[in-house]
Amino acid sequence: MMRAIVQEPESNRLIIGEAAAPDPSYGELLIEVKATALNRADLLQKRGFYPPPSGASPILGLEMAGTVLEGAGSWKPGDRVMALLPGGGYAERVRIPVGMAMPIPKGLSFAEAAGIPEVFLTAYLNLFQLGGLQAGQTVLVHAGASGVGTAAIQLAKSAGCDVIATAGSADKLDACLKLGADATIDYKEGPFLPKVLEATAGRGVDVIMDFVGASYWEQNLSALALDGKLIVIGLLGGAKATEVNLSQLIARRLQIIGTSLRTLPPDRKEALTAEFKERFLPLFASGSIRPVIDSEWNWSQAEEAHAYMESNRNIGKIILTIL
Ligand SMILES: NC(=O)c1ccc[n+]([C@@H]2O[C@H](COP(=O)([O-])OP(=O)(O)OC[C@H]3O[C@@H](n4cnc5c(N)ncnc54)[C@H](OP(=O)(O)O)[C@@H]3O)[C@@H](O)[C@H]2O)c1
């Protein structure tokens, strides 16, 4: 057995309890988790809306950083490792396939490393693999100060792209600018569309990373340039879009793409990890890209950390340290 975050039966509150310890198969590493991080999906899963994919741990937690207890491949006990998980991160131990393991870049703590896998792999998948973003193109990143947003701004900038970010407060807009955004828009001050068109001299953007969904639907389509791609990965502003004029899809050759990192098949997750490792991990070691950490919490405060994320106050990642 091991300690893990479980839900108190009556109240549903997150508390430290016990769960069966993972038993690694051939080709898997056993990891002692030092830190994990919150993701919006955890909030949904806690409420019963986002069940883990088949075969995944029912314990919350989509990423972690820790040390190898049982090695495989070139990994030895004691190595510092971080990885995306299909679940199970809010626990003392996890098992992962060798192909999902990434070395923690030099100079980063476990807490910082725990804030990398989910948001940077999400941003990488959507901007580059699905969005096909190229140097010189422009991307619109909504919720720019979110965990995923802070990762997307940095990856896009380091790939030579222009970035426009939206967020809902002055300190969040400022954080986006500090991460390299070329222009920022406070979406609470009015529609973002005129400002996107103004920032792009009327051309629109090549890719939109959207977590907001229904409430941004019409403006998003109008903000896309010829051949633009709208990538929908979250529905913070609702799931049901009402009216849309589909003729612009044809007239401007637009593409709408939806995806979920968690439900990708294991081989695609391993290929994504390998590509990201090769292209971007060296930039963490050199310090030109960094995980943006909002706050660190002892994992006994998981319930409070969830409430904090729900209140939309974080800039970057909320970390739980496993003590
Ligand atoms: N499909 C996938 O594979 C995938 C993977 C990872 C994450 N995601 C999604 O990506 C999104 C971001 O995740 P995260 O963990 O980075 O979130 P996060 O750090 O909690 O940030 C979310 C931010 O979104 C903004 N927001 C909330 N409701 C909004 C609304 N109705 N309209 C506009 N902005 C709103 C808030 O910032 P402001 O103060 O600026 O409003 C909030 O702080 C979530 O929707 C998550 O489910 C999807």
The ligand as an SDF file (V2000), in Angstrom:
LIG
                    3D

 48 52  0  0  0  0  0  0  0  0999 V2000
   -7.7330   18.9970  -24.4590 N   0  0  0  0  0  0  0  0  0  0  0  0
   -6.5620   18.8210  -23.8570 C   0  0  0  0  0  0  0  0  0  0  0  0
   -5.7610   17.9600  -24.2310 O   0  0  0  0  0  0  0  0  0  0  0  0
   -6.1830   19.7100  -22.7010 C   0  0  0  0  0  0  0  0  0  0  0  0
   -4.9850   19.4860  -22.0020 C   0  0  0  0  0  0  0  0  0  0  0  0
   -4.6490   20.3580  -20.9600 C   0  0  0  0  0  0  0  0  0  0  0  0
   -5.5100   21.4070  -20.6290 C   0  0  0  0  0  0  0  0  0  0  0  0
   -6.6670   21.5560  -21.3200 N   0  0  0  0  0  0  0  0  0  0  0  0
   -7.5970   22.6640  -21.0190 C   0  0  0  0  0  0  0  0  0  0  0  0
   -6.8690   23.8660  -21.1140 O   0  0  0  0  0  0  0  0  0  0  0  0
   -7.4560   24.8290  -20.2730 C   0  0  0  0  0  0  0  0  0  0  0  0
   -6.4040   25.4720  -19.4280 C   0  0  0  0  0  0  0  0  0  0  0  0
   -5.9510   24.5380  -18.4680 O   0  0  0  0  0  0  0  0  0  0  0  0
   -4.9550   24.9840  -17.3180 P   0  0  0  0  0  0  0  0  0  0  0  0
   -4.7510   23.8190  -16.4230 O   0  0  0  0  0  0  0  0  0  0  0  0
   -3.7910   25.6150  -17.9370 O   0  0  0  0  0  0  0  0  0  0  0  0
   -5.8920   26.0880  -16.5930 O   0  0  0  0  0  0  0  0  0  0  0  0
   -5.6000   27.1430  -15.4600 P   0  0  0  0  0  0  0  0  0  0  0  0
   -4.1650   27.3250  -15.1930 O   0  0  0  0  0  0  0  0  0  0  0  0
   -6.5030   26.8200  -14.3440 O   0  0  0  0  0  0  0  0  0  0  0  0
   -6.1420   28.5210  -16.1330 O   0  0  0  0  0  0  0  0  0  0  0  0
   -7.4290   28.6660  -16.6090 C   0  0  0  0  0  0  0  0  0  0  0  0
   -7.7020   30.1740  -16.8320 C   0  0  0  0  0  0  0  0  0  0  0  0
   -8.6910   30.2930  -17.8350 O   0  0  0  0  0  0  0  0  0  0  0  0
   -9.3470   31.5460  -17.6850 C   0  0  0  0  0  0  0  0  0  0  0  0
  -10.7840   31.3450  -17.7870 N   0  0  0  0  0  0  0  0  0  0  0  0
  -11.5880   30.6300  -16.9710 C   0  0  0  0  0  0  0  0  0  0  0  0
  -12.8630   30.6900  -17.3790 N   0  0  0  0  0  0  0  0  0  0  0  0
  -12.8820   31.4720  -18.4870 C   0  0  0  0  0  0  0  0  0  0  0  0
  -13.9010   31.9100  -19.3580 C   0  0  0  0  0  0  0  0  0  0  0  0
  -15.1780   31.5560  -19.2010 N   0  0  0  0  0  0  0  0  0  0  0  0
  -13.5610   32.7140  -20.4070 N   0  0  0  0  0  0  0  0  0  0  0  0
  -12.2770   33.0870  -20.5920 C   0  0  0  0  0  0  0  0  0  0  0  0
  -11.2520   32.7020  -19.7760 N   0  0  0  0  0  0  0  0  0  0  0  0
  -11.5590   31.9020  -18.7450 C   0  0  0  0  0  0  0  0  0  0  0  0
   -8.9610   32.0840  -16.3070 C   0  0  0  0  0  0  0  0  0  0  0  0
   -8.0060   33.1210  -16.4980 O   0  0  0  0  0  0  0  0  0  0  0  0
   -8.4730   34.6540  -16.7210 P   0  0  0  0  0  0  0  0  0  0  0  0
   -8.3360   35.3150  -15.3970 O   0  0  0  0  0  0  0  0  0  0  0  0
   -7.5280   35.1690  -17.7410 O   0  0  0  0  0  0  0  0  0  0  0  0
   -9.8800   34.6140  -17.1750 O   0  0  0  0  0  0  0  0  0  0  0  0
   -8.2800   30.8760  -15.6510 C   0  0  0  0  0  0  0  0  0  0  0  0
   -7.3180   31.2450  -14.6730 O   0  0  0  0  0  0  0  0  0  0  0  0
   -8.5440   24.1050  -19.4660 C   0  0  0  0  0  0  0  0  0  0  0  0
   -9.7810   24.3100  -20.0930 O   0  0  0  0  0  0  0  0  0  0  0  0
   -8.1400   22.6570  -19.6120 C   0  0  0  0  0  0  0  0  0  0  0  0
   -9.2290   21.7910  -19.4480 O   0  0  0  0  0  0  0  0  0  0  0  0
   -7.0120   20.7360  -22.3400 C   0  0  0  0  0  0  0  0  0  0  0  0
  1  2  1  0
  2  3  2  0
  2  4  1  0
  4  5  1  0
  4 48  2  0
  5  6  2  0
  6  7  1  0
  7  8  2  0
  8  9  1  0
  8 48  1  0
  9 10  1  0
  9 46  1  0
 10 11  1  0
 11 12  1  0
 11 44  1  0
 12 13  1  0
 13 14  1  0
 14 15  2  0
 14 16  1  0
 14 17  1  0
 17 18  1  0
 18 19  2  0
 18 20  1  0
 18 21  1  0
 21 22  1  0
 22 23  1  0
 23 24  1  0
 23 42  1  0
 24 25  1  0
 25 26  1  0
 25 36  1  0
 26 27  1  0
 26 35  1  0
 27 28  2  0
 28 29  1  0
 29 30  1  0
 29 35  2  0
 30 31  1  0
 30 32  2  0
 32 33  1  0
 33 34  2  0
 34 35  1  0
 36 37  1  0
 36 42  1  0
 37 38  1  0
 38 39  2  0
 38 40  1  0
 38 41  1  0
 42 43  1  0
 44 45  1  0
 44 46  1  0
 46 47  1  0
M  CHG  2   8   1  16  -1
M  END
$$$$
